């Protein structure tokens, strides 16, 4: 993490295109949820590599559809 780049809470909210607000990040920090962060004095920073790891941890894999029409089961 020595060479890591950091994002502010505003930049993190922008990264997730409004899916996560600055207020949500604040609540998550208080509850110790969400991505890891670094606090230096009053400054809160999110290491970019930690955000990438959090993204991977929360990735949802979709299954390929089954059957000739893309449906599961014997529905045709």
N, C-alpha and C positions, 0 to 999 in steps of 0.2 A: 504494500500500500504506500510505500515511500514515494513512488513515482506516480501515484494515482491522481487523477483530476477530480475535482469536487464540484458539486452543484448546490446552489442555494435552494431552499424550499420553493421559491417562486419558479426556479428553473426546473425543478423536479415536477411541479404541477404542469408546467408547459410541456415537458417531455411526455407526460401521459395525456396530453391534449384534453384537459378538463375532466378526465376520468377520476383523478385524485386531486382534491383541492388543497390549498395551503392549510386550511382549517382541519381537514382530515389528517394531513401529515402531523399537525400539532397534536391532535387527539391520539394518534398512533404512538407518537413519541411518549406522551404521558402514560399510555398503557403498555409501553414497550412492545408494540406491534409494528408491522411494516418493515421497510428496509432499515438496515443498520445506518447509524449516523455518527458524526463526530461533533462534539460541542467544545468550542474554544471560547471561553468567556461567555458572552451572550450569543455568539455566532453559532449557528447550526449549519453543518455541511454534510452532504451525502456523497461518499466516495462513488465515483462512476462504476468501478468494478463491483461494488456491493449492490448497486442498482441492477447491474447486469445479472448478477447471481440471484437476486430476488425475482427478477423477471423469469429466469429459468426455473426457479423453484415453484413459481405460480403458473407455469405454462400448462395449458389444457390440451391434451392430445385428442384429436377427433378420430373416430374409427372410420374406415372405409365402408361405404355402403355395401350391403350383401344382396345377392340376387340379381337377376337380369335387369330389373327395373329400378335398382337402387334401394329396394325395400328389404327389410329383414323378414324372414319367415317365408311362408308359401303364398303370399299375396301376389296376385298377378294383375 
